[in-house]
Amino acid sequence: MSKVEKQSGTFEYTGAGGSLYCYVKDDTTRQWFLKHAEEMNWHIGVNTDWDYKPEYDEYIVNEQSMGLAGVPIRTHEPTDNRIMAEPAKYTELPSKDENGYPISYVTDTKRYYFFGTEIKRDDIEELTIETSCKVPEKALGQFDLSEKQNGSVMAWYTDKDKDGLYEMTIGQEGGVVANPNCCYLFCDLSQINGMGNLYTSGVTDMSYMFLDYNTENGTMLNLGNNFDTSNVKRMDGMFAYFGAESGRLDVRLGKAFTFKSLEKVPLLMYYKTPVEYEGSVFVSFEEVADYIRNSKKGSTLAMYHTAVIENYPDWN
């Protein structure tokens, strides 16, 4: 049993007076709770969906209740294995058309390859983050993306609909542990599945992470509730050219997204030429929304997106 002291402004406790106790399944969860309870501004009361022990004025914290309370649930076993940094190999788009006239681009003029392979990222129609590194027999090809080159993080691709565009998968047992350098990790993509299987708590640089991210139908980019940015120091151009080809693209940052460790206010979003663009960025906490709104004087995410405090508790 671990006692959590009641602090003014941190908890809203509607039970009987006295000490507040939360029960957790292990010490790792306990330490997470002690570290993050105040900044997450948890509200604990009889009207929550937490598992309640009726015979006591106490609450039980488990994986299900933590998820309902908006806590990123960390299930990955400790490991030194992680994905390599993206080398950002690219080719330049032509600067002139067939008649010799200059071509103007609203997006980046570089087209990136997938982790230095010969597969262009804009030839990937779907990327999935998996909790297994076992490559299926029907895969057309595979790559060892582990930083140690020991097969702990694998990628493979298929073309199920035979349209010349690939379904790419990146897998690691228990989920993919991100490299501290996540620059360009999801650039030039149009659909990402399984974001909750990516562990980003050790990431320090997310610059250009979603560079040139676009979808054909303007589907929202949902980073999920495990997208932890608590140690990220740089986010320069994180959403550069975001949705430029879609016309509108919303983004949900999730419950673990924070700007608190940034070394400077980043230029989160920009375009090569002026665009008529609008969208919404859904955030979970007022301080994240305020950061975006207050940075509106510069060319940031706020120039094209309205910060909205989400009210959809079932989003994950």
Secondary structure per residue as TSV (DSSP state, phi and psi in degrees):
chain	resnum	aa	ss	phi	psi
A	1	M	-	360.0	130.9
A	2	S	E	-119.7	124.9
A	3	K	E	-84.0	133.2
A	4	V	-	-116.2	115.1
A	5	E	-	-68.2	139.6
A	6	K	-	-77.0	125.2
A	7	Q	-	-118.4	142.7
A	8	S	T	-60.0	129.0
A	9	G	T	83.6	-7.0
A	10	T	T	-95.8	-48.0
A	11	F	-	-116.9	144.4
A	12	E	-	-109.7	104.4
A	13	Y	-	-110.3	116.9
A	14	T	-	-104.4	6.6
A	15	G	S	-84.0	-167.2
A	16	A	-	-69.3	160.3
A	17	G	S	-67.2	167.8
A	18	G	S	116.6	-168.0
A	19	S	-	-73.6	149.9
A	20	L	-	-106.8	126.0
A	21	Y	E	-120.7	138.2
A	22	C	E	-122.8	133.4
A	23	Y	E	-101.8	130.3
A	24	V	-	-125.2	160.9
A	25	K	S	-81.3	-20.3
A	26	D	S	-159.7	171.2
A	27	D	H	-71.2	-28.9
A	28	T	H	-61.2	-45.5
A	29	T	H	-63.7	-40.9
A	30	R	H	-59.7	-45.9
A	31	Q	H	-64.2	-38.6
A	32	W	H	-62.1	-43.9
A	33	F	H	-61.4	-46.7
A	34	L	H	-62.8	-35.1
A	35	K	H	-77.1	-37.4
A	36	H	H	-108.3	-8.7
A	37	A	H	-55.5	-44.8
A	38	E	H	-69.0	-46.6
A	39	E	H	-69.6	-27.0
A	40	M	H	-79.9	-11.1
A	41	N	T	53.1	54.6
A	42	W	-	-66.9	141.7
A	43	H	-	-116.1	115.5
A	44	I	-	-109.8	119.4
A	45	G	-	-156.7	174.2
A	46	V	T	-70.3	-14.9
A	47	N	T	-94.5	4.6
A	48	T	S	-79.0	172.1
A	49	D	S	-95.6	19.1
A	50	W	S	-72.7	155.9
A	51	D	E	-70.7	121.0
A	52	Y	E	-111.7	141.4
A	53	K	E	-101.1	98.3
A	54	P	T	-59.0	-31.5
A	55	E	T	-77.3	-5.9
A	56	Y	T	-133.7	157.6
A	57	D	T	-87.3	58.7
A	58	E	E	-137.5	160.9
A	59	Y	E	-124.9	148.9
A	60	I	E	-105.8	128.0
A	61	V	-	-104.4	119.4
A	62	N	-	-134.4	-176.1
A	63	E	H	-60.5	-41.4
A	64	Q	H	-65.7	-48.1
A	65	S	H	-66.9	-33.9
A	66	M	H	-62.3	-41.3
A	67	G	H	-63.2	-42.2
A	68	L	H	-65.1	-30.8
A	69	A	T	-83.1	-1.4
A	70	G	T	88.7	20.5
A	71	V	-	-93.4	128.7
A	72	P	-	-60.7	119.7
A	73	I	-	-87.2	115.1
A	74	R	-	-98.2	114.7
A	75	T	-	-113.4	-4.7
A	76	H	-	-74.3	133.2
A	77	E	-	-69.8	147.0
A	78	P	-	-56.0	134.2
A	79	T	-	-156.4	149.6
A	80	D	S	-90.3	-6.9
A	81	N	-	-81.1	137.4
A	82	R	-	-157.7	168.1
A	83	I	B	-72.4	148.4
A	84	M	-	-70.9	163.6
A	85	A	-	-74.1	143.0
A	86	E	-	-69.8	121.4
A	87	P	-	-71.9	-11.0
A	88	A	-	59.1	44.1
A	89	K	-	-71.0	135.9
A	90	Y	E	-145.6	167.2
A	91	T	E	-125.0	149.6
A	92	E	E	-88.1	140.0
A	93	L	-	-71.9	153.3
A	94	P	-	-61.5	140.9
A	95	S	S	-88.6	-14.9
A	96	K	B	-133.6	151.6
A	97	D	-	-83.4	-174.2
A	98	E	T	-66.2	-17.4
A	99	N	T	-97.6	3.7
A	100	G	S	87.5	5.9
A	101	Y	-	-85.7	143.7
A	102	P	B	-62.1	142.4
A	103	I	-	-101.4	128.9
A	104	S	-	-99.5	131.6
A	105	Y	-	-116.9	138.3
A	106	V	S	-87.1	-18.5
A	107	T	S	-106.9	-177.0
A	108	D	-	-65.6	146.1
A	109	T	S	-88.5	1.5
A	110	K	E	-101.0	142.4
A	111	R	E	-119.1	124.8
A	112	Y	E	-96.1	149.8
A	113	Y	B	-95.6	153.9
A	114	F	G	-77.6	105.5
A	115	F	G	48.9	43.1
A	116	G	G	76.7	3.3
A	117	T	S	-80.9	-174.9
A	118	E	S	-90.7	5.0
A	119	I	-	-89.5	119.6
A	120	K	B	-73.6	142.0
A	121	R	G	-65.7	-31.1
A	122	D	G	-78.2	1.0
A	123	D	G	-95.0	4.1
A	124	I	E	-100.3	113.8
A	125	E	E	-87.1	-13.8
A	126	E	E	-160.8	130.7
A	127	L	E	-119.5	131.5
A	128	T	E	-122.6	133.8
A	129	I	E	-96.1	121.5
A	130	E	E	-114.0	162.9
A	131	T	S	-101.9	21.5
A	132	S	-	-144.9	144.0
A	133	C	-	-102.8	12.0
A	134	K	-	-76.4	119.4
A	135	V	-	-82.4	125.9
A	136	P	-	-68.5	154.7
A	137	E	T	-64.2	-29.4
A	138	K	T	-84.3	4.6
A	139	A	-	-65.0	139.1
A	140	L	S	-77.8	-24.7
A	141	G	E	-168.6	165.1
A	142	Q	E	-148.4	156.9
A	143	F	E	-140.6	144.9
A	144	D	E	-88.7	108.8
A	145	L	-	-101.4	8.7
A	146	S	B	-71.5	143.8
A	147	E	T	-62.0	-35.1
A	148	K	T	-87.2	-3.5
A	149	Q	S	53.9	47.0
A	150	N	S	-116.4	12.6
A	151	G	S	78.6	8.0
A	152	S	S	-75.6	-22.8
A	153	V	E	-127.2	116.3
A	154	M	E	-118.4	151.1
A	155	A	E	-126.7	144.4
A	156	W	E	-148.7	160.8
A	157	Y	E	-139.3	154.2
A	158	T	E	-135.1	172.2
A	159	D	-	-138.5	73.0
A	160	K	T	-62.4	-37.0
A	161	D	T	-95.6	4.4
A	162	K	-	52.5	44.9
A	163	D	S	-107.3	8.4
A	164	G	S	82.8	-0.2
A	165	L	-	-111.2	146.2
A	166	Y	E	-104.4	148.4
A	167	E	E	-97.7	110.2
A	168	M	E	-102.0	139.7
A	169	T	E	-127.6	137.7
A	170	I	E	-118.5	125.9
A	171	G	E	-133.9	145.7
A	172	Q	E	-146.8	145.0
A	173	E	T	-59.8	122.5
A	174	G	T	85.6	-5.8
A	175	G	S	119.9	158.0
A	176	V	E	-88.3	121.8
A	177	V	E	-85.6	119.5
A	178	A	-	-72.2	150.5
A	179	N	-	-74.2	147.9
A	180	P	S	-53.8	-30.5
A	181	N	B	-99.1	100.6
A	182	C	-	-103.4	19.9
A	183	C	T	-58.7	132.6
A	184	Y	T	66.7	11.9
A	185	L	T	-57.7	-41.3
A	186	F	T	-117.4	23.4
A	187	C	T	-68.6	153.6
A	188	D	T	59.8	28.0
A	189	L	-	-110.3	169.6
A	190	S	S	-132.3	-9.9
A	191	Q	-	-159.1	129.7
A	192	I	E	-127.0	128.1
A	193	N	E	-113.2	151.2
A	194	G	-	76.0	32.3
A	195	M	G	-60.1	-26.8
A	196	G	G	-68.1	-11.0
A	197	N	G	-95.5	7.6
A	198	L	E	-106.3	127.5
A	199	Y	E	-105.5	112.1
A	200	T	-	-114.3	12.4
A	201	S	T	-63.8	-21.5
A	202	G	T	-99.2	7.3
A	203	V	-	-79.3	137.1
A	204	T	-	-115.8	-19.1
A	205	D	B	-134.8	116.9
A	206	M	-	-116.7	24.6
A	207	S	T	-60.5	133.5
A	208	Y	T	58.9	24.1
A	209	M	T	-62.7	-37.9
A	210	F	T	-116.5	30.8
A	211	L	T	-53.0	129.4
A	212	D	T	60.2	29.8
A	213	Y	-	-75.3	126.2
A	214	N	-	-143.2	152.9
A	215	T	-	-131.0	149.4
A	216	E	T	-67.3	-36.1
A	217	N	T	-105.5	10.6
A	218	G	-	69.9	24.0
A	219	T	-	-60.1	140.8
A	220	M	-	-64.9	139.1
A	221	L	E	-86.1	112.5
A	222	N	E	-106.8	111.3
A	223	L	-	-77.1	-10.5
A	224	G	-	77.8	177.9
A	225	N	T	-94.8	0.6
A	226	N	T	-105.0	6.9
A	227	F	-	-81.7	85.7
A	228	D	-	-86.8	118.0
A	229	T	-	-114.6	22.8
A	230	S	T	-65.3	-21.7
A	231	N	T	-111.4	8.4
A	232	V	-	-78.2	126.7
A	233	K	-	-99.9	-24.5
A	234	R	B	-134.2	135.9
A	235	M	-	-135.3	29.0
A	236	D	T	-58.0	126.3
A	237	G	T	60.5	24.8
A	238	M	T	-55.3	-36.6
A	239	F	T	-119.5	32.4
A	240	A	T	-59.4	135.0
A	241	Y	T	59.8	21.6
A	242	F	T	-61.2	120.5
A	243	G	T	68.1	18.1
A	244	A	T	-61.2	-33.7
A	245	E	T	-90.5	-11.1
A	246	S	T	-91.1	-23.5
A	247	G	S	88.9	-37.0
A	248	R	-	-155.6	135.4
A	249	L	-	-151.4	117.9
A	250	D	-	-86.9	157.4
A	251	V	E	-138.3	138.7
A	252	R	E	-112.1	121.1
A	253	L	E	-82.0	-27.5
A	254	G	E	89.6	175.5
A	255	K	T	-84.0	-9.3
A	256	A	T	-107.8	8.4
A	257	F	-	-87.2	129.9
A	258	T	-	-147.9	155.9
A	259	F	-	-105.0	9.7
A	260	K	T	-65.0	-24.7
A	261	S	T	-102.1	5.7
A	262	L	-	-64.7	140.9
A	263	E	S	-82.2	-23.4
A	264	K	S	-156.5	162.2
A	265	V	-	-68.3	119.1
A	266	P	-	-84.3	154.7
A	267	L	-	-85.0	83.4
A	268	L	-	-65.8	-39.7
A	269	M	-	-139.8	138.0
A	270	Y	-	-160.2	167.5
A	271	Y	-	-135.2	158.7
A	272	K	S	-71.6	-33.5
A	273	T	S	-130.1	158.0
A	274	P	-	-58.8	140.8
A	275	V	-	-131.6	150.3
A	276	E	-	-93.3	104.5
A	277	Y	-	-144.3	141.6
A	278	E	-	-147.5	156.4
A	279	G	E	-174.1	-177.2
A	280	S	E	-125.8	142.4
A	281	V	E	-114.7	115.6
A	282	F	E	-90.5	126.9
A	283	V	E	-126.6	161.6
A	284	S	S	-98.0	-20.4
A	285	F	S	-133.5	146.3
A	286	E	H	-61.1	-36.1
A	287	E	H	-65.7	-32.1
A	288	V	H	-70.1	-43.3
A	289	A	H	-61.4	-43.1
A	290	D	H	-63.0	-38.9
A	291	Y	H	-60.4	-44.0
A	292	I	H	-66.9	-45.0
A	293	R	H	-64.6	-41.4
A	294	N	H	-72.1	-17.8
A	295	S	T	-92.0	10.3
A	296	K	T	-65.6	-19.6
A	297	K	T	-66.5	-24.0
A	298	G	S	-102.6	174.4
A	299	S	S	-80.5	79.9
A	300	T	S	-120.8	-169.6
A	301	L	G	-54.8	-32.6
A	302	A	G	-69.3	-17.7
A	303	M	G	-65.8	-29.3
A	304	Y	T	-120.6	-11.2
A	305	H	E	-125.7	143.9
A	306	T	E	-95.9	126.5
A	307	A	E	-76.3	125.3
A	308	V	E	-124.6	127.4
A	309	I	E	-75.6	119.5
A	310	E	-	-72.5	150.5
A	311	N	-	-134.9	38.2
A	312	Y	-	-118.0	88.3
A	313	P	T	-64.3	-16.0
A	314	D	T	-88.6	-2.2
A	315	W	-	-67.3	137.9
A	316	N	-	-143.8	360.0
